[in-house]
Amino acid sequence: MEHNRVASLGLNLDERKAVERFRQTVVEPSMESLVILDFWAEWCGPCKALTPVLEKVAADYADKGVILAKINVDEEKFIASQFQVRSIPTVYALFQGQPVADLTNARSESQLKGLLDQLLKQLPVKAGAGAPDIEPLLAMGEEVLDGGDAERAVSIFAQILEMAPESPAAHAGLIRALIVMGHLEEAEAALAELPEGAGADPAIERARAALALAKDAPEAGELAQLKAAAEAAPADQEAGFAYANAAFAAGERDAAAATLLRLIAADRAWNEGAARSRLLQIFEVIGLEDPWVAAQRRKLSTILFG
């Protein structure tokens, strides 16, 4: 089939949506760039081994007009079927909407780069066409970080910064990934070395807030003591606030939110609204679009306006 002209006749709504997503994320960029198209799935072990190699090569070749596009075969069954993907990982090189090479058997960095070098000599790829568009890589880094693989997220954000050293989103992602790994000193150093003017970006503010909260992480056994103190004296706002801070820093966000909401309901003006301010800070750190945040915001609204 011609992948840049998938006929819509006879396709259902979901298939037409899949074709449109593919057109926007793969076909259009391939008009000028060489797209590495990676078919993968969450359950595929070899895919996970190959992904860091593909990410690194794509980052190294970004200024030559190479970009990486990933297709989850479980989420995009129709697109995978159009490419007749029978096993994964399957990796193609696409240019101007057409497959120009099968890269599946190239599993090492040197093998991939050798094949890409050959293709770039033969095709009129626009050098640097892939460099400015870091959004897919940023989304990939955030997805990896949300999935709990902070170490790989650090690698992705570091590679993005090689391509776009001024990107506040990439700096913020790197800082938050370091925080998740527990490397607070490295995160603080990265925050201190930001490019001029980046510090006021909302993404950096989110990373700064995450670092401030992470510094409240309790020592071994301290969280249990703070919880016991808060439960023993429910009216003690200070004890509850200390426990909520420690709980969030320890990764227990449900307990932290529940405690802060209880404090707000009891006395929203305590300590100049400290409990509400800390809850809003937690929302910023996690991300205002996160479903968990949306649920907690509804609870907060009920308390404030119910």
Phi, psi and chi 1 to 4 in degrees:
 res  aa     phi    psi   chi1   chi2   chi3   chi4
   1 MET       -  158.7   61.8  171.6  -80.8      -
   2 GLU   -90.7  114.5  -75.9 -170.5   84.0      -
   3 HIS   -76.2  -14.5  -58.3  -67.4      -      -
   4 ASN   -93.2    0.4   60.4  -23.6      -      -
   5 ARG  -142.0   67.2  -68.7 -165.4  -65.7  107.4
   6 VAL   -78.3  119.6 -179.1      -      -      -
   7 ALA   -66.3  136.6      -      -      -      -
   8 SER   -86.5  -14.0   60.2      -      -      -
   9 LEU   -61.7  125.8 -173.9   64.0      -      -
  10 GLY    86.0   -2.8      -      -      -      -
  11 LEU   -88.5  144.8  -58.2 -174.9      -      -
  12 ASN   -81.6  178.2   62.9   36.7      -      -
  13 LEU   -61.4  -44.7  179.5   59.5      -      -
  14 ASP   -62.9  -38.7  -73.8  -18.3      -      -
  15 GLU   -68.4  -38.6  -70.8  169.2  -14.5      -
  16 ARG   -65.1  -38.4  -71.7 -160.2  -62.8  -88.5
  17 LYS   -64.2  -40.3  -73.0 -178.4  177.6  178.4
  18 ALA   -62.7  -42.3      -      -      -      -
  19 VAL   -62.9  -41.1  169.6      -      -      -
  20 GLU   -66.5  -41.9  178.8   59.3   21.0      -
  21 ARG   -59.6  -43.8  -76.0 -165.4  -61.2  -88.9
  22 PHE   -64.7  -39.7 -175.5   75.8      -      -
  23 ARG   -61.1  -44.4 -175.0 -175.0   66.6   78.8
  24 GLN   -72.1  -41.4  -68.2 -179.5   -3.6      -
  25 THR   -90.3  -19.7   59.8      -      -      -
  26 VAL  -124.4  -56.0  178.2      -      -      -
  27 VAL   -64.7  -50.2  175.6      -      -      -
  28 GLU   -60.2  -47.9  -72.4 -172.8    0.6      -
  29 PRO   -60.2  -30.8  -25.4   34.9      -      -
  30 SER   -73.5   -7.5   78.4      -      -      -
  31 MET   -64.3  -30.7  -69.1  -60.9  107.3      -
  32 GLU  -120.1  -29.0  -67.6 -175.0  -23.8      -
  33 SER  -100.8  162.0  -57.6      -      -      -
  34 LEU   -94.4  117.5 -176.9   64.6      -      -
  35 VAL   -99.4  124.4  177.3      -      -      -
  36 ILE   -85.9  114.1  -59.4  173.1      -      -
  37 LEU  -104.3  111.4 -176.1   59.1      -      -
  38 ASP  -107.7  114.6  175.4   29.8      -      -
  39 PHE   -91.9  124.2  -70.1   92.7      -      -
  40 TRP  -147.5  177.7   69.5  -71.0      -      -
  41 ALA  -154.5  157.2      -      -      -      -
  42 GLU   -60.8  -35.5  -71.4  -74.5   -5.9      -
  43 TRP   -84.0   -2.1   45.0  -95.6      -      -
  44 CYS   -90.7  106.8  170.5      -      -      -
  45 GLY   -61.3  -49.3      -      -      -      -
  46 PRO   -59.3  -31.2  -26.1   35.0      -      -
  47 CYS   -62.9  -43.9  -61.9      -      -      -
  48 LYS   -66.7  -30.9  -66.9 -179.5  178.9  178.9
  49 ALA   -72.0  -34.2      -      -      -      -
  50 LEU   -80.2  -31.6 -179.1   60.0      -      -
  51 THR   -51.6  -50.6  -69.2      -      -      -
  52 PRO   -59.6  -32.5  -21.2   33.3      -      -
  53 VAL   -67.3  -46.3  179.1      -      -      -
  54 LEU   -62.1  -43.0  -65.5  176.4      -      -
  55 GLU   -61.9  -43.3  -70.1  168.5   -9.1      -
  56 LYS   -67.0  -44.1 -175.9  176.9 -171.0  -53.4
  57 VAL   -64.4  -42.6  170.3      -      -      -
  58 ALA   -61.8  -39.8      -      -      -      -
  59 ALA   -67.1  -41.8      -      -      -      -
  60 ASP   -65.9  -30.8  -70.9  -13.5      -      -
  61 TYR  -102.5    9.5  -84.5   57.5      -      -
  62 ALA   -58.7  -40.3      -      -      -      -
  63 ASP   -73.6   -7.5   60.3  -11.8      -      -
  64 LYS   -97.7    1.6  -61.9  179.0 -178.9  179.3
  65 GLY    95.0   24.1      -      -      -      -
  66 VAL  -107.1  133.5  175.2      -      -      -
  67 ILE  -132.8  159.2   58.7  178.0      -      -
  68 LEU  -109.1  131.6  174.1   64.1      -      -
  69 ALA  -126.1  132.3      -      -      -      -
  70 LYS  -112.8  134.7  -62.0  175.3   67.7   64.6
  71 ILE  -119.5  112.1  -59.9  -69.1      -      -
  72 ASN   -76.6  114.2 -174.4  -38.7      -      -
  73 VAL   -67.2  -23.2  -63.0      -      -      -
  74 ASP   -75.3  -30.6  -69.0  -29.1      -      -
  75 GLU   -92.4  -24.7  -63.4  174.4   -3.8      -
  76 GLU  -124.1   58.1  -60.0  -73.1    3.0      -
  77 LYS   -60.0  -38.2  -68.6 -175.7  174.9   66.9
  78 PHE   -64.9  -45.7  179.0   69.9      -      -
  79 ILE   -63.5  -42.6  -62.7  -60.2      -      -
  80 ALA   -60.7  -38.8      -      -      -      -
  81 SER   -67.4  -35.1   71.1      -      -      -
  82 GLN   -65.9  -29.3  -62.0  -55.4  -60.0      -
  83 PHE   -91.8    3.2  -81.6   84.4      -      -
  84 GLN    54.8   43.7  -59.9 -179.2  -12.2      -
  85 VAL   -74.7  117.9  173.9      -      -      -
  86 ARG  -110.1  -15.8  -65.5 -176.7  173.5   84.5
  87 SER  -151.3  157.1   63.6      -      -      -
  88 ILE  -131.1  152.1   52.1  173.9      -      -
  89 PRO   -72.5  141.9   27.5  -34.2      -      -
  90 THR  -120.5  129.7  -69.7      -      -      -
  91 VAL  -131.0  124.5 -175.3      -      -      -
  92 TYR  -117.6  157.9  -69.1  118.2      -      -
  93 ALA  -104.5  130.3      -      -      -      -
  94 LEU  -118.8  140.1  -96.1   71.6      -      -
  95 PHE  -141.1  130.4 -176.8   62.4      -      -
  96 GLN    52.7   42.9  -64.9 -176.4  -16.1      -
  97 GLY    80.5   -0.9      -      -      -      -
  98 GLN  -119.3  140.6  -59.5  -64.1  -38.9      -
  99 PRO   -64.3  129.5  -17.8   30.8      -      -
 100 VAL  -116.3  -10.1  -68.1      -      -      -
 101 ALA  -165.7  148.5      -      -      -      -
 102 ASP   -98.3  113.9 -173.9  -19.3      -      -
 103 LEU  -100.2    8.2  -53.9  178.8      -      -
 104 THR   -57.1  -39.6  -57.0      -      -      -
 105 ASN   -81.9   -4.7  -67.9  -34.5      -      -
 106 ALA   -88.7   97.6      -      -      -      -
 107 ARG  -101.8   -9.8  -61.2  -59.4  176.5   91.8
 108 SER  -108.9  161.1   71.5      -      -      -
 109 GLU   -59.9  -43.5 -177.1  178.4  -22.6      -
 110 SER   -67.4  -38.3   60.8      -      -      -
 111 GLN   -64.7  -44.9  -71.7  173.1  -27.3      -
 112 LEU   -62.7  -45.6  -85.2  165.9      -      -
 113 LYS   -64.9  -36.4  -72.9 -175.2  173.8 -179.2
 114 GLY   -62.2  -44.0      -      -      -      -
 115 LEU   -67.4  -41.1  -70.3  174.1      -      -
 116 LEU   -64.0  -39.8  -69.5  176.1      -      -
 117 ASP   -59.2  -41.9  -72.9  -20.4      -      -
 118 GLN   -63.2  -44.5  -67.5  177.0   27.4      -
 119 LEU   -65.2  -40.3  -69.1  169.5      -      -
 120 LEU   -67.1  -26.1  -69.2  170.2      -      -
 121 LYS   -73.5  -29.7  -71.1  177.8 -177.5  177.5
 122 GLN   -93.0  -25.2  -60.6  166.4    5.5      -
 123 LEU  -110.6  147.9  -59.7  168.8      -      -
 124 PRO   -81.9   56.4   31.6  -36.0      -      -
 125 VAL   -71.4  135.8  175.5      -      -      -
 126 LYS   -77.9  111.9 -176.0  177.4  178.3 -178.2
 127 ALA   -59.3  133.0      -      -      -      -
 128 GLY    83.0   -1.4      -      -      -      -
 129 ALA   -63.6  -29.4      -      -      -      -
 130 GLY   -89.9  -10.2      -      -      -      -
 131 ALA   -67.3  -43.9      -      -      -      -
 132 PRO   -70.1  -27.1  -15.3   30.2      -      -
 133 ASP   -87.6   90.0 -172.9   11.3      -      -
 134 ILE   -98.8   -1.5   61.3  171.0      -      -
 135 GLU   -58.0  -44.9  -68.9  -55.9  -40.9      -
 136 PRO   -60.8  -37.5  -24.0   35.2      -      -
 137 LEU   -69.6  -38.9  -74.3  173.6      -      -
 138 LEU   -61.3  -43.8  -72.6  170.7      -      -
 139 ALA   -62.5  -39.0      -      -      -      -
 140 MET   -64.4  -43.1 -172.0 -174.5  -58.5      -
 141 GLY   -61.6  -42.9      -      -      -      -
 142 GLU   -64.9  -39.6  -68.2  -67.1  -16.8      -
 143 GLU   -64.3  -43.0 -178.4 -180.0  -14.5      -
 144 VAL   -65.1  -41.6  168.0      -      -      -
 145 LEU   -65.3  -43.5 -176.8   55.8      -      -
 146 ASP   -62.1  -30.8  -70.6  -17.4      -      -
 147 GLY   -77.7   -5.3      -      -      -      -
 148 GLY    99.0   -2.1      -      -      -      -
 149 ASP   -94.6   75.7 -166.8  -14.1      -      -
 150 ALA   -65.5  -33.9      -      -      -      -
 151 GLU   -63.3  -44.4 -174.6  172.8   -2.8      -
 152 ARG   -70.2  -32.9 -171.4  155.0   74.1   87.9
 153 ALA   -62.6  -40.4      -      -      -      -
 154 VAL   -57.6  -43.6  165.7      -      -      -
 155 SER   -64.0  -42.6  174.5      -      -      -
 156 ILE   -64.9  -47.9  -67.7  170.8      -      -
 157 PHE   -66.2  -34.4  -73.1  120.4      -      -
 158 ALA   -64.9  -39.0      -      -      -      -
 159 GLN   -67.3  -37.9  -72.1  169.2   17.6      -
 160 ILE   -62.3  -39.5  -64.1  171.3      -      -
 161 LEU   -67.6  -25.8  -73.5  170.9      -      -
 162 GLU   -66.7  -34.0  -70.1 -179.6    9.0      -
 163 MET   -81.8  -38.7  -60.9  160.9   52.1      -
 164 ALA  -136.8   79.2      -      -      -      -
 165 PRO   -61.1  -19.1  -19.8   31.9      -      -
 166 GLU   -94.4   -1.1  -55.9  -62.7  -42.7      -
 167 SER   -68.6  111.9  168.9      -      -      -
 168 PRO   -62.1  -37.3  -21.4   33.4      -      -
 169 ALA   -63.6  -38.4      -      -      -      -
 170 ALA   -70.4  -42.1      -      -      -      -
 171 HIS   -60.4  -44.6  -78.1  -74.1      -      -
 172 ALA   -64.2  -42.4      -      -      -      -
 173 GLY   -61.8  -42.6      -      -      -      -
 174 LEU   -61.5  -44.4  175.6   63.2      -      -
 175 ILE   -63.1  -46.1  -68.3  165.4      -      -
 176 ARG   -66.2  -35.7  -71.9 -172.0  -68.2  107.4
 177 ALA   -65.8  -40.9      -      -      -      -
 178 LEU   -62.4  -38.0  -71.6  169.0      -      -
 179 ILE   -62.8  -45.6  -68.3  168.2      -      -
 180 VAL   -60.9  -34.9  172.7      -      -      -
 181 MET   -74.1  -11.0  -70.3 -176.7   68.4      -
 182 GLY    87.7    9.9      -      -      -      -
 183 HIS   -90.9   69.5  -62.2  170.1      -      -
 184 LEU   -68.2  -36.2  -58.9 -171.0      -      -
 185 GLU   -66.1  -40.0  -70.3 -174.8    3.7      -
 186 GLU   -66.2  -39.0  -70.2 -177.5   40.0      -
 187 ALA   -64.0  -40.6      -      -      -      -
 188 GLU   -66.3  -39.1 -163.2  155.6   21.7      -
 189 ALA   -65.1  -41.3      -      -      -      -
 190 ALA   -64.2  -36.3      -      -      -      -
 191 LEU   -68.0  -35.4 -164.5   56.3      -      -
 192 ALA   -75.3  -19.4      -      -      -      -
 193 GLU  -105.6   23.2  -64.2  170.1    1.8      -
 194 LEU   -65.5  150.1  -70.5  171.5      -      -
 195 PRO   -60.3  152.3  -20.1   30.2      -      -
 196 GLU   -59.2  131.0 -173.1  175.1   -8.7      -
 197 GLY    91.4  -11.7      -      -      -      -
 198 ALA   -79.4  -21.5      -      -      -      -
 199 GLY   -62.6  -24.0      -      -      -      -
 200 ALA   -89.7   -2.9      -      -      -      -
 201 ASP   -66.7  140.9 -170.6  -86.1      -      -
 202 PRO   -56.4  -35.5  -26.3   34.4      -      -
 203 ALA   -64.8  -37.8      -      -      -      -
 204 ILE   -70.6  -38.7  -61.5  -61.2      -      -
 205 GLU   -59.4  -40.2  -70.5  -64.4  -23.4      -
 206 ARG   -62.6  -42.6 -179.4 -176.4  174.4 -164.0
 207 ALA   -66.5  -39.3      -      -      -      -
 208 ARG   -62.7  -41.8 -173.8  176.6  -74.6  111.9
 209 ALA   -65.3  -39.0      -      -      -      -
 210 ALA   -62.8  -39.5      -      -      -      -
 211 LEU   -66.9  -42.0 -178.6   58.6      -      -
 212 ALA   -60.8  -41.9      -      -      -      -
 213 LEU   -69.6  -38.0  -70.7  170.9      -      -
 214 ALA   -64.3  -29.9      -      -      -      -
 215 LYS   -67.5  -14.9  -72.2 -179.1  176.8  178.9
 216 ASP   -85.2    4.2  -71.7  -31.3      -      -
 217 ALA   -56.2  129.7      -      -      -      -
 218 PRO   -77.8  156.1   29.0  -35.0      -      -
 219 GLU   -73.8  166.9  -60.6  -69.5  -22.8      -
 220 ALA   -56.4  128.0      -      -      -      -
 221 GLY    87.2  -18.3      -      -      -      -
 222 GLU   -70.5  -36.7 -175.2 -178.2   -3.1      -
 223 LEU   -60.5  -43.4 -177.6   60.9      -      -
 224 ALA   -61.9  -38.5      -      -      -      -
 225 GLN   -66.8  -43.1  -65.8  174.6    3.1      -
 226 LEU   -65.1  -39.1  -68.4  169.8      -      -
 227 LYS   -64.5  -44.0 -179.0  179.4 -179.3 -179.2
 228 ALA   -62.5  -40.1      -      -      -      -
 229 ALA   -66.2  -39.8      -      -      -      -
 230 ALA   -67.9  -38.6      -      -      -      -
 231 GLU   -73.0  -31.2  -69.6  177.2  -15.6      -
 232 ALA   -72.2  -27.4      -      -      -      -
 233 ALA  -134.3   76.1      -      -      -      -
 234 PRO   -58.4  -25.5  -21.6   32.4      -      -
 235 ALA   -84.0   -8.7      -      -      -      -
 236 ASP   -82.0   99.1 -173.3  -21.9      -      -
 237 GLN   -62.0  -39.5  -65.5  -86.7   58.3      -
 238 GLU   -64.3  -41.4 -169.4  168.0  -18.7      -
 239 ALA   -65.4  -41.8      -      -      -      -
 240 GLY   -65.3  -40.0      -      -      -      -
 241 PHE   -65.2  -41.6 -170.2   69.3      -      -
 242 ALA   -63.6  -41.2      -      -      -      -
 243 TYR   -66.5  -42.0  167.4   58.8      -      -
 244 ALA   -61.2  -43.8      -      -      -      -
 245 ASN   -60.1  -46.8  -73.6  -20.1      -      -
 246 ALA   -67.3  -38.4      -      -      -      -
 247 ALA   -62.8  -44.8      -      -      -      -
 248 PHE   -65.8  -43.1 -176.9   75.7      -      -
 249 ALA   -62.3  -27.0      -      -      -      -
 250 ALA   -88.4    2.9      -      -      -      -
 251 GLY    92.2    5.3      -      -      -      -
 252 GLU   -99.0   73.2  -61.5 -177.7   11.8      -
 253 ARG   -71.4  -30.3   64.4 -176.9 -172.8  180.0
 254 ASP   -62.4  -45.9  -72.9  -24.5      -      -
 255 ALA   -65.2  -39.9      -      -      -      -
 256 ALA   -63.2  -47.0      -      -      -      -
 257 ALA   -65.2  -43.7      -      -      -      -
 258 ALA   -60.8  -40.0      -      -      -      -
 259 THR   -68.0  -44.6  -57.4      -      -      -
 260 LEU   -65.2  -39.7  -69.9  170.0      -      -
 261 LEU   -63.3  -38.7  -72.5  167.1      -      -
 262 ARG   -63.6  -41.3  177.1  178.0   62.0   77.9
 263 LEU   -65.0  -40.6  -62.2  178.3      -      -
 264 ILE   -64.9  -42.0  -65.0  165.8      -      -
 265 ALA   -63.6  -35.1      -      -      -      -
 266 ALA   -75.9  -42.4      -      -      -      -
 267 ASP  -162.2   89.5 -177.7    3.1      -      -
 268 ARG   -66.9  -18.4   69.5 -175.9   67.0  174.7
 269 ALA   -90.1   -5.3      -      -      -      -
 270 TRP   -56.0  133.2  174.1   77.2      -      -
 271 ASN    51.3   46.2 -165.2   16.4      -      -
 272 GLU    58.3   39.2  -60.7 -178.7  -12.7      -
 273 GLY    72.2   33.3      -      -      -      -
 274 ALA   -62.0  -38.6      -      -      -      -
 275 ALA   -66.0  -43.7      -      -      -      -
 276 ARG   -65.8  -41.8 -179.4  172.0  177.9  -90.7
 277 SER   -62.0  -41.0  -64.7      -      -      -
 278 ARG   -68.7  -37.5 -177.7   49.5   53.8   92.3
 279 LEU   -64.3  -42.1 -172.9   59.3      -      -
 280 LEU   -64.7  -35.3  -65.9  177.7      -      -
 281 GLN   -64.6  -40.7 -172.7  179.6   37.4      -
 282 ILE   -62.3  -41.4  -72.7  173.0      -      -
 283 PHE   -58.5  -42.9  -67.7  167.6      -      -
 284 GLU   -63.8  -41.0  -71.9  -75.9  -13.3      -
 285 VAL   -64.6  -43.0  167.3      -      -      -
 286 ILE   -76.1  -35.7  -65.3  173.7      -      -
 287 GLY   117.9  124.9      -      -      -      -
 288 LEU   -66.1  -18.9  -63.0 -179.8      -      -
 289 GLU   -88.4   -5.5  -56.4  -57.1  -41.3      -
 290 ASP   -68.1  135.1 -171.3  -80.3      -      -
 291 PRO   -57.9  -36.4  -24.6   33.7      -      -
 292 TRP   -62.5  -43.1 -178.7   88.0      -      -
 293 VAL   -62.3  -42.5  170.5      -      -      -
 294 ALA   -59.2  -41.4      -      -      -      -
 295 ALA   -65.4  -41.3      -      -      -      -
 296 GLN   -69.7  -34.5  -57.0  -53.5  -42.1      -
 297 ARG   -65.8  -35.6  -69.9  176.6   75.9  175.6
 298 ARG   -63.6  -40.1  -74.0 -166.7  -67.5  -89.5
 299 LYS   -64.1  -41.6  -66.0  177.2 -176.6  177.7
 300 LEU   -63.4  -42.4  177.6   59.5      -      -
 301 SER   -61.5  -38.8  -64.7      -      -      -
 302 THR   -61.9  -40.5  -60.5      -      -      -
 303 ILE   -68.3  -44.2  -67.2  171.8      -      -
 304 LEU   -77.0  -34.4  -64.2  177.3      -      -
 305 PHE  -122.3   -4.5  -51.7  112.1      -      -
 306 GLY   -75.5      -      -      -      -      -
